[in-house]
Amino acid sequence: MKYIAAISLLLLTSCSASLQDYRNTTPDFDIKRYFSGSLTAWGLVQDYSGKQVRRFCVEINGHWNNNQGTLEEQFYYHDGEQQQRIWQLTVSPDDQVSGTASDVIGVAKGSSNGNAFNWHYQLQVPLNDSTYTFNMDDWMFQLDKNRLFNRTYMKKLGMTVAEISIFFDKTTSNQGCNPT
């Protein structure tokens, strides 16, 4: 039985996408260029069964000083909750990205290839009266100069327990969340 479980796990993990799969895709993702200035994004959270459990809008403002950046995110959830996350980002000479935020344990690490960016981090999420830590496998795909699609897999004990889909738009006609 342990042998079958090990083989199944190996097959599942060997089928995951690699950043190298996107090396010839365009436009090239540049985190400093895309996350500079104001943009708005809309997203939803789905549980392990695919059921939508939350939706949100997020207003983002990015500022860069050479290879040091600040990304301010203000989330507005459909249930009225609001949340802020401020990322401190660093892009190394070899284009590796690292980031910290108050609800991230340690340092997020990522890199890009072609139109794709992938990073991993541990996120602390308050739920009811507790705080849980999830391993985040975060994929971004730049569609054009103004739009980006994001798919994040939230994992606990190696299993995906939720997925987040976010659509980012930098066009001025779509700025702002209009929280009610």
HELIX and SHEET records of a PDB file:
HELIX    1   1 LYS A    2  SER A   14  1                                  13    
HELIX    2   2 LEU A   19  TYR A   22  5                                   4    
HELIX    3   3 ILE A   31  TYR A   34  1                                   4    
HELIX    4   4 THR A  172  ASN A  174  5                                   3    
SHEET    1   A11 GLY A  37  ASP A  47  0                                        
SHEET    2   A11 GLN A  52  ASN A  65 -1                                        
SHEET    3   A11 GLN A  68  TYR A  77 -1                                        
SHEET    4   A11 GLN A  82  VAL A  91 -1                                        
SHEET    5   A11 VAL A  97  THR A 100 -1                                        
SHEET    6   A11 VAL A 104  ASN A 113 -1                                        
SHEET    7   A11 ALA A 116  LEU A 127 -1                                        
SHEET    8   A11 SER A 130  GLN A 142 -1                                        
SHEET    9   A11 ARG A 147  LYS A 156 -1                                        
SHEET   10   A11 MET A 159  ASP A 169 -1                                        
SHEET   11   A11 GLY A  37  ASP A  47 -1                                        
END                                                                             
